[in-house]
Amino acid sequence: MIARRISFATMASALLFALASATGACSSARQGFDESAPPPPPPLSTVAPDAGTSEAGVVCLAEQVKAEAVPLAMLVLVDRSGSMLGDKWDAATTAIRSFADRSEVVGMKMGVQFFPPLVTGDQCSDPLYKSLAVPIAPLPDNVIPIQQKLLSTNADGGATPMRAGLAGSIGAMRDFLTANPLHEGVVILVTDGDPTSCGDVSSVVGAASSGATPAGDARVVHTFVAGMAGATFGNLNQIAAAGDGFPTAFDVGSGATAQQALVDALEKVRTGALGCEYALPLPPAGQGILDLDSVVFEFTAGQNDPKVAMRRVADEDACGETTGGFYYDDPKMPSRVILCPSSCKTVRGGTADATVELAFGCIQRPN
């Protein structure tokens, strides 16, 4: 047996590498190492192979990298129809400005759109809303543009073209995700009423559903809803459920408490939209094949706490209520590690000094 350790500097700095071949287990029967025609992925094993085991012509190499959470992009879609004028508009815009300027959101991508839109044209045209009032960009660099646009915009839009606003905003987020494939994106609809043009509530529900369950290879965009005083929450709950974000809309009310309630709602979306998903940095082509069953997710809650090892399960249905673990987004060609709910809860309970790492027990390389 031969045992070695390697260091992939590029693995720690990049979230995802192209996987040129499928994975194979260290324990599979092999005669040599053929990168052009690797064996199919191994059957699921609950025990990771020991780093250092080797076969004829193949050596297992171990590596440990920092686990990088999948980044979130958020687009806040704000109702600027006349009914929002006054305290509700002040509370909504102040809350969004405050949220964007918090230290917790540094690194997140965020943009803003309004309905009716600020640009001229057919308010019922979906593409019109793809020209965002504030394009999606990283925080804190985008804080000033967001704050300036919110301060200079008024709730004087007249009608409420909610369907077109939502459908166009989902399209804008999809464009962003196409250019930034490692991200996940959400739209947060902030409104105090029902659509009064460009379709009824059922059409808005349809737009939210199309975002969450797209056809073909289009990216999923979840819709979350925050309702202010005057909204019909039976309708907003339907939109929220169809958008597959949270099952119901946030009721942020009005008056003095609405501002903080909306900040809290945006924070719940930020922390809950993705669950616990982490990028899986695969070795570049020619630098080895990762045995997917050798991966262990390691969590340390604080400086003096013991390390907790979380191992792979087959899929979400195999997650135990207490044992937890993780599974891959795609068992054969994975790009993400997704924690089971109980493990996700454990990780979110960590301190500011908590650490998360991925331990690769076996990267197969020719000897």
Helices and strands as residue ranges (DSSP letters): E 4-5, H 9-13, E 54-55, E 58-66, E 72-79, G 82-84, H 87-100, G 103-105, E 109-115, G 126-130, E 134-138, H 143-152, H 162-179, E 184-191, H 201-212, E 221-228, H 233-242, E 250-253, G 255-257, H 258-272, E 277-279, E 289-290, G 292-294, E 295-300, E 307-311, G 316-318, E 326-328, E 336-339, H 341-348, E 355-366
